[in-house]
Amino acid sequence: MTIHPIRLTGLVIGVPQSFEYMDKMQERVVRFVKKHSGISEETFKDLMFAKGNLTRDIGTNVIGADAVKYGLIDEVGGVGSAMKKLNEMIAANKESDENGGLLQ
């Protein structure tokens, strides 16, 4: 996966309001990723803004085991392992419902 900051089309930001709007969009992305993964905000921003790791100016590439290490994903696998995990989660949720409680 590639982690990069929000970019414009190359036009110059002419007014402070444009920069503030872009900054707010960036913060929304950071909050979303932080909420839905195990990565810290600091680590995510470090990866996002790392200049030495930019690949053709598109961002930092994070693959497989590194994505797990950073907490971006839970594990590496394909569609088959994802479907197996989903079925396990559905079965566990059904079992919990039958016992009067819901899984979080």
N, CA, C and O of each residue as an XYZ file, in Angstrom:
416
protein
N       0.839     -1.159      0.000
C       0.000      0.000      0.000
C       0.891      1.230      0.000
O       2.028      1.195      0.470
N       0.354      2.316     -0.535
C       1.100      3.565     -0.583
C       0.439      4.573      0.340
O      -0.767      4.810      0.259
N       1.230      5.160      1.208
C       0.736      6.169      2.135
C       1.308      7.506      1.695
O       2.525      7.686      1.665
N       0.440      8.433      1.358
C       0.921      9.746      0.936
C      -0.052     10.830      1.383
O      -1.234     10.564      1.598
N       0.448     12.039      1.521
C      -0.433     13.144      1.908
C      -1.370     13.522      0.760
O      -1.125     13.198     -0.402
N      -2.436     14.209      1.119
C      -3.352     14.723      0.104
C      -2.593     15.745     -0.724
O      -1.883     16.598     -0.191
N      -2.754     15.644     -2.024
C      -2.032     16.540     -2.930
C      -3.010     17.287     -3.818
O      -4.144     16.857     -4.027
N      -2.553     18.397     -4.326
C      -3.317     19.158     -5.309
C      -2.842     18.803     -6.696
O      -1.985     17.935     -6.858
N      -3.378     19.452     -7.684
C      -3.017     19.183     -9.069
C      -1.715     19.850     -9.466
O      -1.291     19.733    -10.615
N      -1.078     20.542     -8.550
C       0.163     21.234     -8.868
C      -0.003     22.735     -8.860
O       0.971     23.476     -8.996
N      -1.231     23.183     -8.700
C      -1.484     24.612     -8.624
C      -1.009     25.159     -7.278
O      -0.966     24.433     -6.285
N      -0.667     26.396     -7.255
C      -0.213     27.041     -6.026
C      -1.418     27.381     -5.163
O      -2.432     27.865     -5.665
N      -1.307     27.129     -3.868
C      -2.364     27.512     -2.937
C      -2.249     29.016     -2.736
O      -1.255     29.501     -2.195
N      -3.272     29.757     -3.174
C      -3.195     31.215     -3.161
C      -3.694     31.884     -1.903
O      -3.314     33.022     -1.626
N      -4.536     31.214     -1.128
C      -5.095     31.853      0.063
C      -5.002     30.905      1.246
O      -5.026     29.686      1.078
N      -4.894     31.472      2.449
C      -4.794     30.620      3.644
C      -5.982     29.669      3.808
O      -5.820     28.566      4.330
N      -7.169     30.086      3.369
C      -8.352     29.233      3.519
C      -8.202     27.930      2.739
O      -8.665     26.884      3.193
N      -7.568     27.980      1.584
C      -7.348     26.764      0.798
C      -6.434     25.802      1.535
O      -6.679     24.596      1.558
N      -5.372     26.341      2.140
C      -4.458     25.491      2.899
C      -5.173     24.894      4.106
O      -5.013     23.709      4.400
N      -5.960     25.707      4.805
C      -6.686     25.213      5.986
C      -7.660     24.104      5.603
O      -7.792     23.111      6.319
N      -8.337     24.274      4.477
C      -9.269     23.247      4.006
C      -8.527     21.951      3.692
O      -8.963     20.869      4.087
N      -7.417     22.062      2.989
C      -6.621     20.882      2.652
C      -6.094     20.214      3.929
O      -6.082     18.987      4.028
N      -5.664     21.012      4.892
C      -5.172     20.485      6.159
C      -6.280     19.739      6.906
O      -6.028     18.693      7.506
N      -7.496     20.270      6.872
C      -8.629     19.593      7.526
C      -8.941     18.258      6.850
O      -9.236     17.270      7.522
N      -8.875     18.238      5.519
C      -9.090     16.970      4.808
C      -8.037     15.949      5.221
O      -8.348     14.778      5.439
N      -6.779     16.404      5.328
C      -5.678     15.516      5.723
C      -5.927     14.954      7.119
O      -5.715     13.764      7.355
N      -6.372     15.794      8.036
C      -6.639     15.343      9.409
C      -7.771     14.323      9.441
O      -7.734     13.392     10.245
N      -8.769     14.481      8.587
C      -9.860     13.492      8.514
C      -9.330     12.130      8.088
O      -9.725     11.100      8.635
N      -8.442     12.135      7.118
C      -7.843     10.882      6.655
C      -7.056     10.233      7.790
O      -7.187      9.034      8.036
N      -6.243     11.021      8.475
C      -5.425     10.505      9.583
C      -6.324      9.926     10.670
O      -6.065      8.827     11.160
N      -7.379     10.647     11.056
C      -8.293     10.151     12.102
C      -8.975      8.853     11.677
O      -9.116      7.936     12.485
N      -9.403      8.768     10.401
C     -10.065      7.561      9.909
C      -9.138      6.359      9.985
O      -9.524      5.302     10.486
N      -7.914      6.518      9.488
C      -6.965      5.401      9.485
C      -6.630      4.996     10.914
O      -6.568      3.806     11.224
N      -6.413      5.973     11.782
C      -6.092      5.683     13.185
C      -7.248      4.929     13.857
O      -7.022      3.990     14.620
N      -8.479      5.345     13.569
C      -9.650      4.710     14.188
C      -9.849      3.274     13.720
O     -10.294      2.423     14.490
N      -9.518      3.004     12.459
C      -9.821      1.700     11.872
C      -8.598      0.796     11.717
O      -8.647     -0.199     10.993
N      -7.515      1.135     12.389
C      -6.334      0.271     12.351
C      -5.618      0.388     13.693
O      -6.098      1.052     14.612
N      -4.484     -0.255     13.788
C      -3.717     -0.223     15.027
C      -2.513      0.703     14.965
O      -1.669      0.676     15.861
N      -2.418      1.521     13.923
C      -1.268      2.397     13.768
C      -1.471      3.668     14.589
O      -2.590      4.165     14.720
N      -0.380      4.182     15.136
C      -0.480      5.436     15.885
C      -0.490      6.608     14.914
O       0.007      6.502     13.793
N      -1.052      7.710     15.349
C      -1.098      8.909     14.507
C       0.307      9.373     14.142
O       0.563      9.756     13.001
N       1.207      9.338     15.105
C       2.583      9.784     14.868
C       3.272      8.919     13.808
O       3.914      9.444     12.899
N       3.139      7.600     13.925
C       3.765      6.698     12.955
C       3.165      6.884     11.572
O       3.888      6.905     10.575
N       1.836      7.020     11.507
C       1.177      7.203     10.216
C       1.655      8.490      9.546
O       1.948      8.496      8.350
N       1.733      9.569     10.304
C       2.199     10.841      9.742
C       3.666     10.749      9.341
O       4.066     11.318      8.325
N       4.474     10.038     10.127
C       5.884      9.849      9.754
C       5.997      9.161      8.398
O       6.796      9.566      7.554
N       5.187      8.115      8.193
C       5.198      7.402      6.918
C       4.660      8.290      5.786
O       5.165      8.264      4.664
N       3.651      9.056      6.101
C       3.008      9.893      5.106
C       3.925     10.996      4.591
O       3.943     11.294      3.396
N       4.682     11.596      5.497
C       5.489     12.758      5.128
C       6.978     12.461      4.979
O       7.774     13.389      4.835
N       7.370     11.186      5.011
C       8.783     10.821      4.888
C       9.286     11.164      3.492
O       8.866     10.559      2.506
N      10.179     12.130      3.417
C      10.683     12.565      2.111
C      11.689     11.588      1.538
O      11.739     11.417      0.320
N      12.488     10.947      2.362
C      13.502     10.023      1.877
C      12.925      8.749      1.301
O      13.601      8.051      0.546
N      11.678      8.429      1.646
C      11.056      7.186      1.187
C      10.098      7.383      0.031
O       9.444      6.433     -0.401
N      10.006      8.596     -0.472
C       9.038      8.833     -1.543
C       9.432      8.092     -2.811
O      10.578      8.160     -3.256
N       8.486      7.399     -3.374
C       8.708      6.680     -4.611
C       8.025      7.462     -5.721
O       6.798      7.475     -5.828
N       8.830      8.107     -6.536
C       8.291      8.940     -7.613
C       7.289      9.947     -7.086
O       6.311     10.265     -7.762
N       7.523     10.444     -5.897
C       6.704     11.485     -5.283
C       5.244     11.072     -5.093
O       4.344     11.905     -5.204
N       5.006      9.788     -4.808
C       3.633      9.363     -4.559
C       3.410      8.912     -3.128
O       2.269      8.647     -2.749
N       4.440      8.818     -2.332
C       4.270      8.429     -0.947
C       5.189      7.301     -0.537
O       6.078      6.903     -1.290
N       4.970      6.788      0.660
C       5.774      5.707      1.207
C       5.092      4.377      0.900
O       3.903      4.205      1.170
N       5.836      3.454      0.345
C       5.307      2.116      0.085
C       5.488      1.251      1.329
O       6.588      1.153      1.873
N       4.405      0.630      1.771
C       4.432     -0.288      2.912
C       3.831     -1.593      2.427
O       2.702     -1.615      1.935
N       4.580     -2.686      2.563
C       4.096     -3.966      2.055
C       4.014     -5.011      3.163
O       4.717     -4.937      4.171
N       3.145     -5.973      2.948
C       3.003     -7.171      3.761
C       3.341     -7.077      5.222
O       2.619     -6.464      6.008
N       4.456     -7.697      5.580
C       4.869     -7.789      6.985
C       5.068     -6.412      7.611
O       4.806     -6.234      8.801
N       5.526     -5.434      6.828
C       5.695     -4.083      7.374
C       4.342     -3.455      7.713
O       4.217     -2.765      8.725
N       3.337     -3.689      6.881
C       1.999     -3.170      7.161
C       1.443     -3.772      8.447
O       0.756     -3.091      9.209
N       1.739     -5.049      8.689
C       1.334     -5.694      9.939
C       2.116     -5.092     11.103
O       1.541     -4.784     12.147
N       3.422     -4.924     10.924
C       4.280     -4.373     11.973
C       3.806     -2.971     12.398
O       3.782     -2.655     13.587
N       3.436     -2.150     11.431
C       2.976     -0.796     11.737
C       1.555     -0.760     12.289
O       1.125      0.262     12.824
N       0.828     -1.861     12.164
C      -0.542     -1.906     12.668
C      -1.582     -1.459     11.658
O      -2.739     -1.240     12.017
N      -1.187     -1.319     10.397
C      -2.144     -0.920      9.369
C      -3.132     -2.034      9.061
O      -4.310     -1.777      8.813
N      -2.649     -3.274      9.076
C      -3.493     -4.439      8.837
C      -3.224     -5.468      9.917
O      -2.194     -5.416     10.590
N      -4.149     -6.406     10.084
C      -4.009     -7.427     11.118
C      -3.090     -8.561     10.704
O      -2.310     -9.064     11.514
N      -3.181     -8.966      9.441
C      -2.349    -10.057      8.965
C      -2.288    -10.044      7.442
O      -3.087     -9.385      6.778
N      -1.336    -10.775      6.913
C      -1.158    -10.868      5.465
C      -1.879    -12.115      4.975
O      -1.778    -13.175      5.593
N      -2.596    -11.998      3.881
C      -3.289    -13.149      3.325
C      -4.029    -12.765      2.067
O      -3.995    -11.614      1.632
N      -4.688    -13.732      1.498
C      -5.440    -13.506      0.277
C      -6.932    -13.552      0.531
O      -7.388    -13.497      1.673
N      -7.678    -13.653     -0.546
C      -9.132    -13.670     -0.456
C      -9.604    -14.893      0.336
O     -10.545    -14.794      1.123
N      -8.963    -16.031      0.133
C      -9.360    -17.251      0.835
C      -9.246    -17.116      2.344
O     -10.165    -17.480      3.077
N      -8.123    -16.596      2.804
C      -7.956    -16.436      4.256
C      -8.881    -15.351      4.803
O      -9.332    -15.440      5.945
N      -9.168    -14.318      3.989
C     -10.103    -13.275      4.421
C     -11.516    -13.852      4.574
O     -12.216    -13.541      5.537
N     -11.927    -14.689      3.625
C     -13.258    -15.309      3.702
C     -13.355    -16.257      4.898
O     -14.382    -16.316      5.574
N     -12.275    -16.998      5.150
C     -12.255    -17.904      6.303
C     -12.416    -17.107      7.596
O     -13.189    -17.492      8.473
N     -11.693    -16.006      7.713
C     -11.774    -15.162      8.907
C     -13.172    -14.561      9.045
O     -13.729    -14.534     10.143
N     -13.735    -14.085      7.947
C     -15.080    -13.518      7.976
C     -16.099    -14.547      8.449
O     -16.963    -14.231      9.267
N     -16.007    -15.770      7.945
C     -16.920    -16.831      8.382
C     -16.750    -17.159      9.854
O     -17.732    -17.436     10.543
N     -15.512    -17.131     10.348
C     -15.266    -17.351     11.773
C     -15.912    -16.245     12.604
O     -16.505    -16.515     13.648
N     -15.797    -15.005     12.142
C     -16.382    -13.877     12.875
C     -17.910    -13.948     12.868
O     -18.549    -13.633     13.871
N     -18.498    -14.361     11.736
C     -19.957    -14.509     11.642
C     -20.430    -15.598     12.599
O     -21.418    -15.417     13.311
N     -19.730    -16.720     12.616
C     -20.104    -17.823     13.513
C     -19.985    -17.397     14.973
O     -20.853    -17.720     15.784
N     -18.917    -16.675     15.313
C     -18.735    -16.222     16.696
C     -19.829    -15.226     17.074
O     -20.301    -15.228     18.210
N     -20.233    -14.379     16.134
C     -21.282    -13.400     16.413
C     -22.630    -14.094     16.608
O     -23.404    -13.717     17.488
N     -22.910    -15.113     15.783
C     -24.156    -15.874     15.931
C     -24.190    -16.572     17.285
O     -25.215    -16.580     17.966
N     -23.053    -17.159     17.667
C     -22.961    -17.837     18.959
C     -23.194    -16.859     20.100
O     -23.880    -17.181     21.070
N     -22.633    -15.684     19.986
C     -22.802    -14.660     21.013
C     -24.260    -14.218     21.092
O     -24.798    -14.028     22.183
N     -24.904    -14.055     19.923
C     -26.321    -13.676     19.896
C     -27.176    -14.727     20.585
O     -28.105    -14.387     21.317
N     -26.872    -15.992     20.361
C     -27.626    -17.076     20.973
C     -27.434    -17.101     22.479
O     -28.303    -17.576     23.211
N     -26.308    -16.594     22.943
C     -26.031    -16.550     24.386
C     -26.456    -15.222     25.017
O     -26.168    -14.960     26.185
N     -27.146    -14.385     24.229
C     -27.687    -13.151     24.788
C     -26.772    -11.944     24.750
O     -27.114    -10.914     25.333
N     -25.650    -12.019     24.104
C     -24.745    -10.888     24.023
C     -24.244    -10.676     22.619
O     -24.254    -11.596     21.801
N     -23.812     -9.486     22.339
C     -23.268     -9.175     21.020
C     -21.765     -8.991     21.110
O     -21.249     -8.449     22.087
N     -21.077     -9.441     20.090
C     -19.631     -9.179     19.994
C     -19.425     -7.739     19.585
O     -20.215     -7.183     18.822
N     -18.379     -7.142     20.083
C     -18.074     -5.759     19.721
C     -17.216     -5.724     18.504
O     -16.849     -4.645     18.039
